[in-house]
Amino acid sequence: MQQPQPIDESTNDKVGDTAMAPIAPNIGPLALFLAFSQLALSGFGGVLPWAHRTLVERKGWLTEREFVDTLALGQLLPGPNIGNMAVMIGYRFAGYTGAAAAFAGLVGGPFLLMIAAGLLYTRYGALPLVQQALSGMSAVAAGLVLATGLKMTATLKRHWRPWLFIALSLAGVGALRWPLLAVVGGLAPFAIAAAWGTED
Amino acid sequence: MGRVDLAALALHFALLSLMAIGGVSSILPDMQRYVVEANHWLSDRQFADAYALGQAAPGPNMMFVTLLGWQLAGWAGAIVATLAIILPPIVLTLGVTRLHANNPDAPLGRAIRAGLGPIAIGLTLASGWILAQSADHNWRTVLLTLATVALMLRTKFNPVWLIVAGAIAGIAGIL
């Protein structure tokens, strides 16, 4: 990621930067805010595909490689991947203001939509027809989350160890209903130690 | 339903947000445990409804937290819950972004990613399990959940259409 680095000893003006910031034709906070608003509100059923479409294919702000690298780092960090990407991309193009603008764009529209949904739910949520619709939607939503978890297992290596940690966290949080902090705090050090040194 | 303590909620959600590896679905079980089971601020059903509505609207998945906060305490609840979930990871991300610029392939970073991956998967499956428990009341809704899983694994449907289909099935009275 590009950060303010005035003390660059390279004699050529842009050599050090070309890998990470090939094309940054004045992408300011407003442009970031608008782009992220647009991709967030297009993102029915997941924002990531729209982020790729907008940032890489349509606007050409990022190369394919840069997009994947940003995503990988975003996945490592806690919080929603797309939120972390908005912060990183915004910061890269326009510093802290850019990060704030991109993130505000990402969550601003959806925030208001959720409030509208809340108002409607408070008003009409008890109607039988709405209850019926929500029953079906909830059953599907549960299936979506399960499928996401199952899809994620495709990235695992063929080894028993990751499955052990999957089973333990699933049992601790899902079946026994222990607090997440205790389960993750207890498992994470062992999981990281076990992964340390294994090549991937 | 008891009175909602917004300060306690903010603290709890902020803590959870830092453990949301792979997104908000890994901390869903603990949100449900805290809001529904420990404090009785919402019913099981209200929680599942909020999540389903959040999935149906455009935007990042985590935004269902806004709706959850709204149900808990109106505008104040919506703002507090949303900020508590989004701010801590942002600060962390900015910090790491600056560090990462210097050494992108540090072995510790790789070990953390490889080690936490399976835990994130286990937590995501636990979320699905808990949502299914509150959403599936009879064999027909169980079937709908299983059909969703199968379709998601085998096809490239946009999930929103599946949610719409679920709503239609519910309205048609076949659930």
Interface residues (C-beta under 8 A of the other chain):
Chain A: M1 Q2 Q3 A40 L41 S42 G43 F44 G45 G46 V47 D69 A72 L73 G74 Q75 L76 L77 P78 G79 P80 N81 I82 G83 N84 V87 M88 Y91 Y96 A99 F103 L106 V107 G109 P110 F111 L113 M114 I115 A117 G118 Y121 T122 G125 L129 Q132 A133 L134 S135 G136 M137 S138 A139 V140 A141 A142 G143 L144 V145 L146 A147 T148 G149 L150 K151 M152 T153 T155 L156 R161 P162 W163 L164 F165 I166 A167 L168 S169 L170 V173 G174 A175 R177 P179 L180 L181 V184 L187 A188 A191 I192 A193 A194 A195 W196 G197 T198 D200
Chain B: L15 L16 S17 L18 M19 A20 I21 G22 G23 V24 S25 I27 L28 P29 D30 R33 E37 A48 D49 A50 Y51 A52 L53 G54 Q55 A56 A57 P58 G59 P60 N61 M62 M63 F64 T66 L67 W70 Q71 W75 A78 T82 I86 P88 P89 I90 L92 T93 L94 V96 T97 R98 H100 A101 P104 P107 L108 G109 R110 A111 I112 R113 A114 G115 L116 G117 P118 I119 A120 I121 G122 L123 T124 L125 A126 S127 G128 W129 I130 L131 A132 S134 A135 D136 H137 T141 V142 L144 T145 L146 A147 T148 V149 M152 L153 N158 P159 V160 W161 L162 I163 A165 G166 A167 I168 A169 G170 I171 G173 L175
